[in-house]
Amino acid sequence: MPPWLPDAPWYVLAGLAVVIFVAYTVFGATGFGSSILSVPALAHWFPLTFAVPLVTALDCAATINASTRQWRRADFGEFKRILPAMLLGVAVGTTLLVNLPRAPALLALGVFVAGYGAYQLIGRREWRAVRPLWAWPVGFVGGLFSAAFGTGGPVYMVYLAARIHDKTVLRATSSLIVTVSVLLRFVVFIVTGLLLNTPLLVAAAVLIPFMFGGYYLGNRLHHALSRAGVMKAIAALLIVNGISLIAKALGS
């Protein structure tokens, strides 16, 4: 394998393209999910120090594109509530990135997202809002997991889905919050040198068309789904990825 390519067999590299396409199809349809779907899958083949920065690089292009197209529909009141706590969480997560025990954190996140997804599928169907004060713990935990593992999106979505009823506004607000989180992560990974890696940059460049192709397909699916359909898709995504995270934590 040439030194400027990731050190993996050709079928693993082909699988990498499939994972990215599927992950960004989900992102296009729901406004989140690219990292929480792709990072655990890529971690079976690559170290987290490669997988998380790679997805972060792709997320930059995807989230900026999504936010540019959707920002006018975002709920800026909810964005402002989450932002201060999210910034604090990113700072703490970045500080703990090297020494934070990964297995217990992944296990906790896996149990959390799988449990919430199951609740969405089998619990009550009536939509009810939660109190705005929940923005602080949610923003902090989301920022922390975003910096440490690139998986803060579902944490934000738990809060936003219980505050915003309109599915288009929900997607736009989620995309805006995830964009800010990703940009912060991108800067951190440049400063730490994790993104200054030739095979990673080559892989990101090759995967950009698959990322945009998935996003385009997901965007079409979003307009074809009802709010109930979107919430079921989110719940199923949370369950699948929660179980994946639990398995990874228990196996590490």
N, C-alpha and C positions, 0 to 999 in steps of 0.2 A: 504494500500500500504506500503511495507517495507520502512524503512527510507533511505535505500541506493539506492532506485529507485526514478526517478522524480515523483513529486506529480501530477499525472494525471491519468485519466481512461485508461483502457487497450486499448480501441479503439483509443485514442489519441496517445498512444505509438506506436500502429501499424501504424497509419498515419504518425508518425515521420519517420519510416523506409521507407515508400513510398516516402515521400518528399525528403529524403536524396538520395535515389536511382535515382529519376528523376533528381535532381539537379546535381549529379555527372555524369549522362549520358550526360547532356548538357555540363558540364565541359570537359569531355573526347572528345566530338565532336568539341568544339569551342575553348578551352583553357581558358575560363573564364565562370562565370555564377553561380558557386555553391552558393556563398553567396547571390548574388542579387536575386536568385530564392528562396533559402531556408529560409533566415532570415525573410523576410516579411511573409512567410507562417507559420513559427514556432511562430512568434510574436502573432498570433491569439490564441495560447495556452499557451505560456510561456513568461515571461518578457524578455526584451532585454538583461538584465544582465545574463540570462541563454542562450538565443538563440545565441547571437554573440560569446561568448567564446566557446560554443559547436561546432559551425560550424568552428571556427578558429582551434580548436583541430583537427577536421577531415581534414580541408584544409592543415594542416601541412603535414600529410601523403600523401594526394593526390597530392599536388603541388610539393613536393620533389620528389615523384615517377615520375611525369610527366616531371619535369625539368631534372632529371637524364637521362631519356630516350631521351629527345629532345634537350638538351642544345646546341649540336653541330650545329643545324639548326637555332639557334636564331640569330637575327640581333643585334650584340653587340654595333653597333654604335647607334641605337635607344635606347637600354638599358641604355647606358652611358648618353644619353641626358636627359632621364626621371629621372634617379636615384637621382641626387642632389635635384631637386625640390620635388620629392616624399619623401625623408627623411625629408625635411623641413615641408612638409604637414603632415606627420605622427607625428612630434614633436608638431605642432600646434594643430592637432586633438586630441592628447593625453592630452595636457594641457587643452583643452576646453571640454573634454569628460563629465565631471560632470555637467558643467553649460551651455553647448551649448543647445539652444532651439531645441528640436528634431523635432517637427511638421513642422516648417518652412523649416528646412534643408531637411527632407524627401520629402516635397512637391516640393522643388526646384529640387532635384535629380529626382523625378518621372516625372516632366514636361520635364526635360532635356532628359532623356533616352527614354521616350515615343515619344517625338518630333523627336529625331534623328532616332529612329527605323522607324517611319512613313516616314521620308524623304528617308531612304534607300529603303523602299518598293515602294513608289509612285514617287520618284524623278528620276533624270537622272540616267542612268545605266553605263555611262562611268566612269571608274576609273581615278581619278586625285589625285596627291600627294598634301599635304599641306606643308607649310613652317616648317622647323625644329624648329624655335623659339616657335612654339605652344607646344613643349615638356615641357616648363617651367610652364605655367598656368595649363596644363593638369596634369603634375606630381604633382603639389602642391594640386590641387583640389582632384585628385585621392587619394593622401596620406592622406589628411584631412578626406575625407569620409570613407576611409578604416579604420582609427583609430577610428573614432567616431561611425560608423555604420556597418563596415565590408562589404561595398558595393562600393569599389573603382574600381573593375574590368571593368565595362562598360565605365567608364571615360577614363581609359587607352586604351580600345579597340577603342573608337572613334578616337583617334589620330593614333593608330597603323594601323587600317584598312585603313586609308587615307595615310599611308606612305609605307606599305608593300603590294605588290601585290600577292606574292606567299602564298597560304593558309596554307601550312605546316610551312613556316617561320613565318607567322603571329601567328599561334598557339604556336609555340615554344617560340617566343619572349614574347607573352602574358603570357605564363606559367612561364617564368623566372621572369618577373616583379611581377606577383602575388605572386610567391614563396617568394621573398624578403619581400614584403608587409606583407604577412601572418606571416613570422618568426618574424618580428618586433612586430606585434600585439600579437603574442604568448608570447613573452618576457614581454610585457606590462601587459598582463592579469595575468601572473604568479606573477609579482611584486605587482600588485594591489590586488591579492588574488582571482580574479574572476574565475580562473581556479582551485583553490584549494578547490574544492567542490565535495564531494563524489558522489552524484547522477549524476552530470554532467560527471564525469570521468567514471562512470559505463555506462551511456548512450553512451558516445563516444566509449567505448570498444565494446559494443554490436552492434553499428552502423557501425563499420569499414568494416565488410564483405559487407554490402549494399553499402557503399561508393565505394569499389573497384569493386563490381559487376557493378555498374552504370558506373564507369570510363571505365571498359573494354568494355562494350556495346557501349559507346560513341566513344571510340577509333576506333572501327570497323565501326561505322557510318561515322566517319570523312573520312576514306579512301574510302568510297563508294560515297561520295558527291563531286560535283564540287565546284569550288570557289563560283559561283553564288548561289549554294544551301546552302553553309555554311553561306554566307552573309545574305541570306533570313532567315535562322534559327536564326542568331544573331539579325536581325531586329525584328523578331517576339518575341524573348525573351525580348528584350528591351521594346517593346510595352506592353507586358503582365505585366512585372515587374514594369514598369513605372506607369501603371494604378493601380497596387496593392499598390505601395508606395503612390500615390496620395490619394487613398481611406483611407489608414491607417492614413495619415497626417490629412485629413479632419475629420476623426472620432475620433481623439485623443483630 
